[in-house]
Amino acid sequence: MPTYVYECKACEKVFEVEQRITADPLKDCDCGAEGQLRRLIQPVGIQFVGSGFHINDYKGSSGSAPTAPKAEAGACGTDSCACKTADAV
C-alpha cells in the first residue's frame, strides 16, 4: 500500500498514512480542524539496475580523465605553425 504524507493547514502537523490508491484523501485532522488537510507530493528515489539503461550501458571509464587531442607538427597554434613563421618574416 502506498504511504501518503499529509499536512494540516491549521496546526501545521505533518504525518504519514498508508492508504489504498482508490481511497479518498483525508480531509480532517486530529486537532479538530475540518477540511484543513492537504496531501503533499514526495520525491521518489529510483535506481536503474541491469543492462538496457543508458546510465549503466554508457558509463565513462572511472580510472582516466579525458585527454585533449595532441596537435600535429606544423598545426596552427603550435610554435612551428606556418602562419606564425610567415608573420615573423
C-alpha positions as CSV (number, residue, x, y, z in Angstrom):
1,M,0.0,0.0,0.0
2,P,1.3,3.5,-0.8
3,T,2.3,5.9,2.0
4,Y,0.9,9.4,1.7
5,V,2.2,12.5,3.5
6,Y,-0.4,15.0,4.8
7,E,-0.1,18.4,6.3
8,C,-2.7,20.2,8.4
9,K,-3.1,23.9,7.5
10,A,-4.4,24.8,11.0
11,C,-1.8,23.1,13.3
12,E,1.0,22.6,10.7
13,K,1.3,18.9,11.8
14,V,2.9,16.7,9.1
15,F,2.2,12.9,9.2
16,E,2.2,9.8,7.0
17,V,-0.7,7.5,6.4
18,E,-0.8,4.2,4.5
19,Q,-3.8,4.2,2.2
20,R,-5.1,2.3,-0.8
21,I,-4.7,4.2,-4.1
22,T,-8.5,4.1,-4.6
23,A,-9.2,5.6,-1.1
24,D,-10.3,9.2,-0.9
25,P,-7.7,11.7,0.6
26,L,-8.1,12.5,4.2
27,K,-9.8,15.9,5.0
28,D,-10.0,16.2,8.8
29,C,-7.0,16.5,11.2
30,D,-6.7,15.0,14.7
31,C,-6.5,18.6,16.1
32,G,-10.2,19.1,15.2
33,A,-9.7,21.2,12.1
34,E,-12.2,20.1,9.5
35,G,-11.2,20.2,5.8
36,Q,-7.7,21.6,6.6
37,L,-5.5,18.6,5.5
38,R,-3.7,18.6,2.2
39,R,-1.7,15.7,0.6
40,L,1.9,16.6,0.0
41,I,3.8,15.3,-3.0
42,Q,7.0,13.5,-2.1
43,P,10.0,12.7,-4.4
44,V,10.6,9.1,-5.2
45,G,14.1,7.5,-5.3
46,I,14.6,5.3,-8.4
47,Q,17.7,3.2,-9.1
48,F,18.1,1.7,-12.5
49,V,19.9,-1.7,-12.2
50,G,21.0,-4.0,-15.0
51,S,21.7,-3.7,-18.7
52,G,19.4,-1.7,-21.0
53,F,19.6,1.6,-19.2
54,H,21.7,4.5,-20.6
55,I,23.3,5.2,-17.2
56,N,24.6,1.6,-17.0
57,D,25.5,0.9,-20.6
58,Y,27.3,4.2,-21.5
59,K,29.2,4.9,-18.3
60,G,32.6,6.5,-18.8
61,S,35.7,4.8,-17.6
62,S,36.3,5.7,-14.0
63,G,40.1,5.5,-13.9
64,S,41.1,8.0,-16.5
65,A,40.3,11.6,-17.2
66,P,39.6,12.7,-20.8
67,T,42.7,13.8,-22.6
68,A,43.0,16.7,-25.1
69,P,43.9,15.8,-28.7
70,K,47.5,16.3,-29.5
71,A,48.4,19.0,-32.0
72,E,50.2,17.8,-35.2
73,A,53.6,19.3,-36.0
74,G,53.1,22.4,-38.0
75,A,49.5,22.7,-37.0
76,C,48.0,26.1,-36.2
77,G,48.6,27.1,-32.5
78,T,52.0,25.4,-32.1
79,D,55.4,27.2,-32.3
80,S,56.2,25.6,-35.7
81,C,52.9,26.8,-37.2
82,A,53.1,28.0,-40.8
83,C,51.1,31.2,-40.0
84,K,53.5,32.2,-37.2
85,T,56.6,31.7,-39.3
86,A,55.0,33.7,-42.1
87,D,54.2,36.6,-39.7
88,A,57.8,36.7,-38.4
89,V,59.3,37.2,-41.9
